[in-house]
Amino acid sequence: MKKRVVIAGGGTGGHLYPGIALARALIRNDMDIEISFVGTQKGLEAKVLPQEGFDLKTILSAGLFGKKKIARWVSWCKLPISTAQSMSFLLRKRPGLVVGVGGYASGPLVLSAWVLRIPILIHEQNCIPGMTNKWLGKIADKIAVSFKDSSAMFPKEKVEVTGNMIREEFCKPKEEFPQNNGPFRVLVLGGSQGAHSINMAMVEALQFLSQQKLDLHITHQTGETDLEMVNMQYKKNHFPADVRPFIDDIEDQYRKASLVICRAGATTLAEVTACGKMSILVPFPHATHNHQVKNARILEAANAGEIVLDEELSGLRIAKSIIQAMEEPKRLKIMEENSYKLGNRDATEKVRLLCMELLEETYSKSGRTKKLQGNYVLSCF
């Protein structure tokens, strides 16, 4: 009998890619596992999952927190529909386990799993948990967290510190990374949808980097909106650059990079530290509970990256950081080593083992081993 795994989630790459990492790990250890994803039609999952070879079931769901009055009421109206869709889907799939790691689909799926008495494991990526995961932690059987500081915000008997799940490609030993004997390579990321403030700062920085032009190569993920404008500015200033709306071979670009300029989402930081790269961190200023600043402070405290707040961001500020990294190779190497030490390259395996442990415990307690053998349902958000 096929072991069925349902991974619900996405919205942004920060939620989607940990789910993909866990899905791959489960398949790698058991080829009989059948995996489907649940997410929304508007999320990144609708584009990425077909390319990854996974099926996607969409539900009608939206965030409830951080919305204005009308948008919040619309989201509340969608909740009964998304819950009904989730219940129906889980009943058809005969779940054995639900794992949630955030995103719009997490609430309806985990709530439905609780109603149906399906075992639940949730994964919190950020240093400061969101309201949804705080609430879901009350009904979850196990809670995996990326940062030790998060443990205090959940029932202590349920919590395990695992780190944030990342794909296998990021977990290669540093010795296998290509030697960069060419230009100083800067990787610029603004998240899966790009970041306008980072895009504008990089465009402005070009005028201050004219003397370094021949020794620089920039790979820049802009998002769809700013793609044409940013690309035009690199060409206008005759800068060697690879400008894309979205970088599919991101693990390869990380390994080639000498410096990463990025937001401070939990998944981005997990990837940066797994690869051992120095980073210039520009936290998203509107993140819930300002959690990206708190994420970034952990790297700053370890001397693995430096923080530039969004309100302080400018072309001159970014250019100075790039020039300093180019001119101080010893400092760069120390920060790379510190970053690599922070990397949790075994996080995905730790969460996978937690899933298997919870399943085994549940089967022995419930007496449903024969009925549910080989029948897993995993919902990752």
Stockholm file with secondary structure:
# STOCKHOLM 1.0

chainA/1-381         MKKRVVIAGGGTGGHLYPGIALARALIRNDMDIEISFVGTQKGLEAKVLPQEGFDLKTILSAGLFGKKKIARWVSWCKLPISTAQSMSFLLRKRPGLVVGVGGYASGPLVLSAWVLRIPILIHEQNCIPGMTNKWLGKIADKIAVSFKDSSAMFPKEKVEVTGNMIREEFCKPKEEFPQNNGPFRVLVLGGSQGAHSINMAMVEALQFLSQQKLDLHITHQTGETDLEMVNMQYKKNHFPADVRPFIDDIEDQYRKASLVICRAGATTLAEVTACGKMSILVPFPHATHNHQVKNARILEAANAGEIVLDEELSGLRIAKSIIQAMEEPKRLKIMEENSYKLGNRDATEKVRLLCMELLEETYSKSGRTKKLQGNYVLSCF
#=GR chainA/1-381 SS CCEEEEEECCSSHHHHHHHHHHHHHHHHHCTTEEEEEEECTTSTHHHHHHHHTCEEEECCCCCCSSCCHHHHHHHHHHHHHHHHHHHHHHHHHCCSCEEECSSTTHHHHHHHHHHTTCCEEEEECSSSCCHHHHHHTTTCSEEEESSGGGGGGSCTTTEEECCCCCCGGGGSCGGGSCCCCSSEEEEECCCTTCCHHHHHHHHHHGGGCGGGGGGEEEEEECCSTTHHHHHHHHHHTTCCEEEESSCSCHHHHHHHCSEEEECCCHHHHHHHHHHTCCEEECCCTTSGGGHHHHHHHHHHHTTSEEECCGGGCCHHHHHHHHHHHHHCHHHHHHHHHHHHHHCCTTHHHHHHHHHHHHHHHHHHHHTCHHHHTTCCCCCCC
#=GC SS_cons         CCEEEEEECCSSHHHHHHHHHHHHHHHHHCTTEEEEEEECTTSTHHHHHHHHTCEEEECCCCCCSSCCHHHHHHHHHHHHHHHHHHHHHHHHHCCSCEEECSSTTHHHHHHHHHHTTCCEEEEECSSSCCHHHHHHTTTCSEEEESSGGGGGGSCTTTEEECCCCCCGGGGSCGGGSCCCCSSEEEEECCCTTCCHHHHHHHHHHGGGCGGGGGGEEEEEECCSTTHHHHHHHHHHTTCCEEEESSCSCHHHHHHHCSEEEECCCHHHHHHHHHHTCCEEECCCTTSGGGHHHHHHHHHHHTTSEEECCGGGCCHHHHHHHHHHHHHCHHHHHHHHHHHHHHCCTTHHHHHHHHHHHHHHHHHHHHTCHHHHTTCCCCCCC
//
